[in-house]
Amino acid sequence: MSIFTKIINREIPAEIIYEQDNIIVIKDIFPKAKTHLLIIPKKEIPTINDLEQEDRELLAEMFFVAKKVAKDLWIDEWYKLNFNVWEKAGQEVMHIHLHLLSNI
């Protein structure tokens, strides 16, 4: 069980920015930008390489959540999105998550 699953299950505290049935958005505890959020599916999928065809809608929904949260935070004119895949690329938690970063 990943640390993100523990956050989703409310076993570990986190600053939750947004939540819906299948996705949660939290603040990164080690931010790399003024705004650094993690968009996390509630389904535990270790890496992008582990996605299945059935995950297509969930992955798309992560991007729509990013768009909504960016607009809600008034940073929708400048932000970037990033997935890290495996440790060598910077993935520290083996549960896919989309980074939303902005210096606004």
C-alpha positions as CSV (number, residue, x, y, z in Angstrom):
1,M,0.0,0.0,0.0
2,S,1.4,3.4,-1.0
3,I,1.6,6.5,1.1
4,F,-0.9,8.0,-1.2
5,T,-3.4,5.2,-0.6
6,K,-2.9,5.8,3.1
7,I,-3.7,9.5,2.5
8,I,-6.8,8.5,0.5
9,N,-7.9,6.2,3.3
10,R,-7.3,9.0,5.8
11,E,-4.7,7.0,7.7
12,I,-2.1,9.8,7.1
13,P,-2.9,13.5,7.1
14,A,-2.4,15.7,4.1
15,E,-3.6,19.1,2.9
16,I,-6.3,18.2,0.5
17,I,-7.1,20.8,-2.1
18,Y,-9.8,18.9,-4.1
19,E,-11.4,15.5,-4.1
20,Q,-13.9,13.6,-6.2
21,D,-14.9,9.9,-6.4
22,N,-11.8,8.7,-8.2
23,I,-9.1,11.4,-7.7
24,I,-7.6,13.4,-4.9
25,V,-5.4,16.5,-5.1
26,I,-3.0,17.3,-2.3
27,K,-0.2,19.8,-1.6
28,D,3.3,18.4,-2.1
29,I,5.1,18.3,1.2
30,F,8.4,19.1,-0.6
31,P,7.3,21.8,-3.1
32,K,9.4,22.6,-6.1
33,A,7.4,25.7,-7.0
34,K,5.2,28.2,-5.2
35,T,2.2,26.0,-6.1
36,H,3.0,22.3,-6.2
37,L,0.1,20.0,-6.2
38,L,-0.2,16.2,-6.7
39,I,-3.2,14.9,-8.7
40,I,-3.6,11.3,-7.5
41,P,-6.0,8.6,-8.8
42,K,-7.6,6.7,-5.9
43,K,-6.8,3.5,-7.9
44,E,-3.3,2.4,-7.0
45,I,-1.3,2.1,-10.2
46,P,2.5,2.0,-9.6
47,T,3.8,3.7,-12.7
48,I,2.6,5.0,-16.1
49,N,4.0,1.8,-17.6
50,D,1.5,-0.1,-15.5
51,L,-1.6,1.6,-17.1
52,E,-4.1,-0.7,-18.7
53,Q,-6.7,0.1,-21.4
54,E,-9.3,0.3,-18.7
55,D,-7.4,3.3,-17.1
56,R,-7.8,5.6,-20.1
57,E,-10.7,7.5,-18.7
58,L,-9.1,7.8,-15.3
59,L,-5.9,9.2,-16.9
60,A,-7.9,11.7,-18.9
61,E,-9.8,12.7,-15.9
62,M,-6.6,13.6,-14.1
63,F,-5.9,16.2,-16.8
64,F,-9.4,17.7,-16.5
65,V,-9.0,17.9,-12.7
66,A,-5.7,19.7,-13.2
67,K,-7.4,22.2,-15.5
68,K,-10.2,22.8,-12.9
69,V,-7.9,23.2,-10.0
70,A,-5.6,25.5,-11.9
71,K,-8.6,27.7,-12.8
72,D,-9.9,27.6,-9.2
73,L,-6.5,28.8,-8.0
74,W,-6.3,31.5,-10.6
75,I,-3.1,30.0,-12.1
76,D,-4.6,28.7,-15.3
77,E,-2.5,31.0,-17.5
78,W,0.8,29.6,-16.3
79,Y,1.3,26.1,-15.0
80,K,3.0,22.9,-16.0
81,L,2.1,19.3,-15.6
82,N,4.6,16.5,-15.1
83,F,4.6,12.7,-14.6
84,N,7.8,11.1,-13.4
85,V,8.3,7.4,-14.2
86,W,10.4,5.3,-12.0
87,E,13.1,6.4,-9.5
88,K,15.7,7.4,-12.2
89,A,13.2,10.0,-13.5
90,G,12.3,11.2,-10.0
91,Q,9.2,9.1,-9.1
92,E,9.5,8.6,-5.3
93,V,6.1,7.0,-4.6
94,M,5.1,4.0,-6.7
95,H,1.5,5.3,-7.2
96,I,1.0,7.4,-10.3
97,H,0.5,11.1,-9.7
98,L,0.5,14.2,-11.9
99,H,2.5,17.2,-10.6
100,L,0.9,20.6,-11.1
101,L,3.4,23.3,-10.7
102,S,3.3,27.1,-10.9
103,N,5.4,30.0,-9.7
104,I,2.3,32.2,-9.4
